[in-house]
Amino acid sequence: MSGAIGVLYVVATPIGNLEDLSARAVRILSEVDLIAAEDTRHSAKLLHHYGIRTAVVSVHEHNEREQAPRLIERLCAGKSIALISDAGTPLLSDPGFNLVRAARAADVPVVPVPGPCAAIAALSVSGLPPDRFVFEGFPPPRSAARCAAFEAVREEERTIIYYESSHRIVDSLADMAKVFGPERPAVLARELTKKFETIVSGRLVELRARVLSEASEQQGEFVVLIHGAAKTTDHENLKTDHVLRVLLDAVPLKEAVTLAARLTGAQRNRLYDRALALKAEGR
């Protein structure tokens, strides 16, 4: 693979089952001049399984900005590089964005070699609406920031998809139930394509209880899919306005918004904006 300028291939790799690597991906990984891998030791198992002996360099979140210019230099010299992550499609909650952006800025062809993606795999079997969804990646590690992130999409009507790690899944599910509501329908997909794959539907409070009940249910890699919020009707908007008007006549604005959120379940930010509008209208 040579020429005036090289090609950067973005190659999806298995999320668990090694048989999910496509024939095209095997060929590309075998033919390129270099493989840029998130973790060279982790990827060695996959490459060895398919007899791929291409040279490998490490490109991860801590060195990507430093490595990108060097790799772009090699691409511009006619070398071809395949970018892979530890599992799934690169850039989706994985390194690679800076390298891809730099390659496109340098007019280096960037070619996708599609394949596994945990978020899409989970969505396809979730039974939740798949036509419109939003991928939020990993929630913040600390509870306060996590709840704020959940609050920002609480009234999102599309299916919401998160990744979560084994050591935070219990706390994350607790915060989800707190913000989205314990009755919100959701799906928990664990260890997709692996031996102990588990896909469970239920209310958020039920999913957390299940994970808490068995230590084995807390192991592995998780995808959490949350049903989008029900569309607000005109009747519900009128009811919310009525609640806000009554409260604004009795208590300060911030307290009125807090109480209205408890009474209606609506998002505080939306209630605050609506309360300001009602005050401006003279209620």
HUWOTA-V828792 format. One record per residue. PSI is psi in whole degrees, -180 to 180 (* if undefined). OMEGA is omega as a letter, one per 30 degrees, with the letter a starting at -180 (999 if undefined). Layout:
# HUWOTA-V828792
{{PSI/OMEGA} {PSI/OMEGA}}
This chain:
# HUWOTA-V828792
{{93/a} {171/a} {-169/a} {-35/a} {147/a} {-171/a} {138/l} {115/l} {131/l} {106/a} {123/l} {137/l} {165/a} {147/l} {1/l} {-58/a} {116/a} {-20/l} {-10/a} {0/l} {127/a} {159/l} {-37/l} {-41/l} {-40/l} {-44/a} {-47/a} {-46/a} {-28/l} {-28/a} {-24/a} {165/l} {-25/a} {144/l} {125/l} {109/a} {145/l} {-44/l} {109/a} {-35/l} {-40/l} {-44/a} {-19/a} {-36/a} {-45/l} {-47/a} {-40/l} {-40/a} {-37/a} {8/l} {32/a} {122/a} {17/l} {145/l} {145/a} {139/l} {148/a} {128/l} {103/a} {-179/a} {-25/a} {-18/a} {4/a} {-43/a} {-34/l} {-38/a} {-33/a} {-50/a} {-36/l} {-41/a} {-36/l} {-38/l} {-41/a} {-39/l} {-43/a} {-20/l} {3/l} {1/l} {151/l} {139/a} {141/l} {127/l} {125/l} {155/l} {-178/a} {-34/a} {142/l} {-156/a} {124/l} {154/l} {-26/l} {95/a} {26/l} {164/l} {168/l} {-20/a} {-46/a} {-38/l} {-46/a} {-44/a} {-42/l} {-38/l} {-44/l} {-37/l} {-29/l} {9/a} {29/l} {130/l} {131/l} {117/a} {124/l} {139/l} {89/a} {160/a} {-144/a} {145/l} {119/a} {-40/a} {-46/a} {-39/l} {-44/l} {-42/a} {-38/a} {-23/a} {5/a} {-29/a} {2/l} {158/a} {119/a} {-7/a} {-28/l} {123/a} {163/l} {130/a} {120/a} {0/l} {-148/l} {132/l} {161/l} {151/a} {-29/a} {145/a} {-45/a} {-46/l} {-36/l} {-46/l} {-38/l} {-39/l} {-40/l} {-41/a} {-35/a} {-24/a} {16/a} {-38/a} {13/l} {129/a} {-13/l} {158/l} {135/a} {130/a} {130/l} {152/l} {152/l} {151/a} {165/a} {-36/a} {-1/l} {-1/a} {-40/a} {-49/a} {-37/a} {-43/l} {-35/l} {-43/l} {-35/l} {-45/l} {-36/l} {-43/a} {-49/a} {-18/a} {137/a} {-22/a} {-3/a} {127/l} {142/a} {170/l} {136/l} {117/l} {123/a} {137/l} {48/a} {136/l} {2/a} {177/a} {-42/a} {34/l} {133/l} {131/l} {115/a} {135/l} {152/l} {-176/l} {155/a} {-41/a} {-34/l} {-40/a} {-41/l} {-42/l} {-39/l} {-46/a} {-38/l} {-30/a} {-25/a} {125/l} {-33/a} {-26/l} {-9/a} {5/a} {148/l} {-164/a} {139/a} {146/l} {126/l} {124/l} {128/a} {131/l} {138/l} {159/a} {148/l} {140/a} {132/a} {130/a} {165/l} {-38/l} {-43/l} {-37/l} {-41/l} {-39/l} {-42/l} {-43/l} {-41/l} {-45/l} {-45/a} {-42/a} {-45/l} {-45/a} {-39/a} {-26/l} {-15/a} {-31/a} {165/l} {160/a} {-50/a} {-41/l} {-36/l} {-42/l} {-43/l} {-46/l} {-39/l} {-38/l} {-40/l} {-38/a} {-36/a} {-22/a} {4/a} {161/a} {136/a} {-42/a} {-43/l} {-40/l} {-39/a} {-46/l} {-41/a} {-37/l} {-42/l} {-42/l} {-41/l} {-39/l} {-39/l} {-31/l} {-5/a} {15/l} {*/999}}
